[in-house]
Amino acid sequence: MPSRFYFDTVLDEVDICNLHSERTRIAAAIGNGEKILLYGRRNSGKTSLAKVMAAKWKAGPGHGGMFVYVDFYGVASMTQIASRLSAAMAEGYKKAFPARAALSAALEIAKSLRPKMDFDPDGEISVSLGLTEGPNKGVSEIIAALGAMKQRKIPVLLVMDEFQDIHQAAEAEGILRGCLQTLPHDIPVIILGSKRHLLTTMFNSPNAAFFNWGTHIEFGDIPYDEYWGYMSERFAEVGLSISAETSRILQDELDRVPEAINRVCARLCNQFPARGELQRVHVHEAVRDLVESRQSTIEQYLGRFTEDQERALLTLARRGGLERHPMSRDFTAAARLSLTGARKIFAKLEDESAIYRRGDGAYLFTDPLVRLHLLRFRGN
């Protein structure tokens, strides 16, 4: 029987562990037409949960609506932002109005976007938007079209993922904030982000365009017992069991990051030859094997960093992968860095998503497999 521990994909609701309070809060925000910012380090379940809640919204009262999901990962210009938003809007049209007549009628609402509807030989519908007036106006017109749909009694939900990356595009924050302010007050908007330091600049600085925007929710660690129950249920399907103590060891070994934990659990399901209770040694073997299997990939990833940056990462790994005072004399001496150099390096590592700064100010690895790789292959 295949493992039911999934990774590298958006999870269905049944496969998301815990996040009960986050589900309740997001559902309430969507129902009330609120604006909400969800943030946390990568692979913590933000995108999966947002898409699950969007699916439940479309299946609820009203039976349908316009759901626009756009991923801004890596954007660096208004042209790229407009292109991503245009493609997301077209996809939203296609999914919301699969019938030809309904889609045609819906596209009439946004004539300024110059929508085009095509059909392949099998009758499959494709939609594209002709934004020829420049990216700034294109973004404004797309947001305005969502408002027009809401005014026509069509429910609308907008989700923008990896939103902090628009910070790299000149004027993008001000333009998008201005556009969102024109929307009807009861259109729910969910913003997702994984770089807390940039989000702090964008949403908490008094002079920032998004200052005081929305309700902020940080994804924290899933409680140990909740993840143990999740593991136990899925391990039982393949004849395995795991104690609370061993489950805790597994979770701590992977810094309590859900995707990394699921990778190791899937490996245990697929490679552990004897059915029965998993022991600590089995967990350590599975983690070691996973780290070794990803050696080449992580080496390529580490190649993007300078010698000083890698030494800072290695020092962080040696100190348990969590550091509350990276500018302390103790840390800088261990990493052989000056105070000025450490500040610049940690800022760069945050920008590159190599590390994540929690709400309490502590720094930790975004990907625990990078920490384990450094300890295994660079630790001496």
N, C-alpha and C positions, 0 to 999 in steps of 0.2 A: 504494500500500500504506500503511495507517495506521501511524503511529509506534508503536513499542513502548516509548516513554518515558512512564511513567504518573505521575500526581500526583493529589492530592485524593481518594485512595482507599487502601484497604488492599491491599497488593501480594501477589500470589501468590509462592510460593517462587522460581520461575524469574526473577522480575522484581526480586528483592532483590539489590542489589550487595554482594558481600563479606559482612561480618559473620560470617565463618567461625568465629572463636573464640567469639563470642557464641552462635552456634547450638550449638556443641559444649557450651558451659557450661550453656545452658538445657536442652538435651536430657538432660544428666547430672543436673541438678537435678530435673527432672520424674521421671526414672527412679528417683531415690533418695528421692523424697518430700521434697525440701528446700524451704526458704523463701528467696526471692531478691528483691532490689530492683534493678531496672534503671532507670537514669536518664540523662538527656541532654537537650539542648535539643530543642524540638519539630521534627517533620519529619525526625528522624534515623533512622527505621525501627523504633522500639521496638515499636509496636503491631502493625505488619505481621509482624515476626519472632515476637512472642509468639503471634499467631494461627496463623501457619504451623506453629510447633512444637506448638501444641495440636492442629492437624489431624493432624500426623504421630503424635502420641500416641494419638489416637482410632483411627488406622488400624493401630496396632501390635499387640503381643500383647494378647489380651483382646478386641480388635475392638469398641471402644466404651467408653463411660464418660460421666460427667456433667461437662461443661465449662461453667463459669459465668464469663462475661466481663461485668464491670460497669465503666462509665465514670463516675467521680465528678467530672468536669469541672464546675465552677461550683456544686457543692453548698455550702450554707451552714447546714444544720440537720440534726438527726438524722432528721426527717421526710423530707427529701429523700434522705438516705442510705438509709433503709429502703425508700423507693419505688423508687429505682434498683436496689437489691439484689433486691427482690421481682420486678421486671420481668425482671431478668437470670436469676433462678432459674427463673421460669416459661418463659422462652425456652430455658434449658438443658434443662428437662424435655422440652419439645416436640421439640427436636433430638435428644436422646439416646434418646427412646422414641417414634419416629414411629408405631408400630403402636398401635392403640387399646387392646388388651388389655395390652400391655407398659406403656403410659403409666398406665393405671388401676392396675396393680399397683405401679408406682413411686410414684404419688401416695399410696398407702396408707401408705408409710413415713413421711410427713410430715403426718399428720392434723392436728397442732396448727397448721399453716399454713392450714388450711381451704381446701385447693385446690379449684378448680372447673374442670371440663373441658367445653367447649362445641364444637359442630360447626356450620359454616356449610352452606348448601344443597349445596355441592360436596363436603361431607365433610371439609373442612379442619379440623384440630384447633386449638383455642385454649385456652390455660391461663392462669388467674389465681389469685393467692393472696390470701386475705382476712385482712389484718393489721389487726385491730381493737383490739388490746390496747396500742397505743402503739408508737412507733418503736423505743424501746430494746429492748423485749421482742421486737418483730418481727425486728430484726436478730439477736438472740440465737437465736431459733427457726430462722431461715434457716440460720445457721451450724451449729446443732445438727443440722438435717436433713441437711446434707452429711456430717456425722460418722456419722449413722445409715445413710446410703447406703453409706459405706465399710465399715461393720461388716457390711453385707449383701453384701459382696464386689463392690460396684459401684465401679469406679475413679472418682476425683473429682479435678478440677483447677480451682482458683480463681485467676482473674486479675483484679486491680483496677487500673484505669488512672487516670491523673491523681490519684493517691492523695493528693498533698499538699493538695488542696483540702478534705479533711475537717478540716484544721487550723482552718478558719474556723467549724466547728460545735462548740459547747460540749460537752465531755465525750466527743466522738466517738472520739478516739484511745484513751482508756482503755477505752471500751466495746468497740471493735473488737479491741484487743490482748487483752482478757480473753476475748472470743469465740473468737479464733483459737487461744488457748492450750488451749481445750477440744477442739480437733480431734484426731483420731488423728495420731500423729507422722509417719505416712508419706503424708499428703495434701500434695501439692506446692501451694505458694501463690506466685504471682508478683505483685509490686507494681511498677507502672510510674509514673514521675514525670518532670516536666519543669522544675520550679522547684527548683533545687539548694539555694537558701538556705533554703527551707522544709523540704526533706527533711533538710538538715543539722540543723536545730532538732529535727525529729521523731525522727531516728534516731541522732544522735551526741551529743545532750545527755544527761548522766547522769540527769537527773530526768525525761526524756521517757518516755512509755509504750512507745515502740518502740526504746528504747536497746538496742543490741547485737542487734537483731532481724535475722536472715538474713544472707545473703552479698550484698555490694554490688558491682554492675558498672556502670561508667560507659561510655556509648557515646561513642567518640571519632570522629575524622575517618577516613573510608575512605582507604586509601593511594592516592596519585595513580595509580600504575600499574594498580591494580585497577579504578579507575573508568575509566581510559583503555580497558582491555580491554572493559569493559561497554559503553561508548559505541561503540567500534569495531564490535563485533558487531552492534549495532542500527542504526548508520549504514549499514553494509554492505548491509543489507536494502533500503535505498532508494537505493543507488548512491552513497553518500557515504563519505568517509574523513576521519580527523582525526589529526594527528601528536601525539606525546606532548607536545611543547611547547605546541601550541595547546590540547590537552585540559587541560593544567595551568593555562593562562591562564583558560580557561573556569571551571575549578573554583575558582580563587582569586577570580575576579570575583564568584562567588556564595557566597563564604565557606565553600565545601566542604559546603554544605547540600544533601543529596540531592534534596529536592523541588524546590528552586529550580533546581538543575542540570537536572533532568528537564524542567522547564517550558521552559527555553531550548533544550534538545536537541530537544524536540518541535516547537518553533517553527522550528528550523533544518530539520528534516525536511519540515515542511509548507510552508515559504515559500521555501526556497532553490531557485531555478528551475533552476540548472545542476547536474548531477551532477558529482562530482569531489571534490577535497580541500578541506575547509573551511579558511579562513585566519583569521588573527586579526581582520581587519576584519569578517568575517562574524559572528564571535562578538560583537564589540562592537555591531554593528548589531542583532543579535537581542536582546541584553540591553537596549539602548536602547529598542527597540520594545516589549518586554515591560513595562519600567518605565512607558513612556508609556501603554500600554493599561490599566494598573492605577492610573493617576493619581487618578481619582475615589475608588476604593476606599481607597487609602492616605491620601488627604486626610481622608476621613471617620474613618479610624482615628486619625490624628494629632489630630483635633479633641477627643479625650478628654484630652489633656495640657495642662498649663498652659504659659505662655510660658517659664518657667524650665526646666521639664522638657524641652520641645522644644529649647531652646538646649543643654541637656546632650546630647541625642541628636545634634544637629547637630555639636557639638564632637567627639563620639565618632566620627561619620561622617567628619569632616575629618581625623581622626588615624588613618585606616585601618580604622576599625570594630572595633579591638581595643585595649583600654586596661588596663594592669596596675596603674596607680597613679591612679585617678580622684580620690583625695583629695589628690593632690600639689598644691603651689602652682602648678605649671606648668599643670595641667589646670583647676583652679578659676579661675585668672586668665583662661585662654582662654574659659571658659564664663561668666565674670562671675558666679561663685557664691561664697558663703562656704563654709568647710569644713563648718559645720553644715548649711547648705542642700544641699550636694552629698551628704552622707550621707543626708539624708532623701529627696532626689530619686532617688538610685540605689536605695534600698530600695523606693521606690514603683515605679520602672521594672521592678525585678525582680518585684514583686508582680503587675504588669500583663503580665508575660511579654514586655516590649519588649526586655529584655536578658537575657543568661544569664551566670552566673558559673561559669567552668570550675574544675576541680579545682586548677589552679595559681593560682587567684585572679584571672585575667584576665577582664575583662568584654567581651562582644561582642554584636552584634545577634542576636536570635532569628531575625528574618526579614531576609535580606540585601537584599530588594527595598525595604524601608523605608530602609535606609542609602543605597541608590542613588537613591531618590526624593528624599531630603533633599539629596543632593549636586547633583542635577540641577535641582530646583525651588526649593530654599531655600539653595543654596550661596553665592549672591552677597551 
